[in-house]
Amino acid sequence: MPLDRFVLILVIVIAAAGVTVWLGTMIAASAQIPAGWLSVIPVALIGYVVWRVISDRLNNSDDDHYDRIEK
């Protein structure tokens, strides 16, 4: 496994843990404030865009030209 892919996976896992905690606090706070559910929609959209960017980065074969270089 290339080092850049390993680091990317590690960053994604750490970010996912942080987002899970943050989203949990947002949902808990929105139970207190009914209008707080409106803030979950933009957060979900941002998460979707980030997911699409990361999946495109991992599946793009044009970015793998450094993996084919022999040392």
PyMOL commands that set and color helices and strands:
alter all, ss='L'
color gray80, all
select helices_A, chain A and resi 3-32+34-59+61-66
alter helices_A, ss='H'
color red, helices_A
deselect
rebuild
show_as cartoon
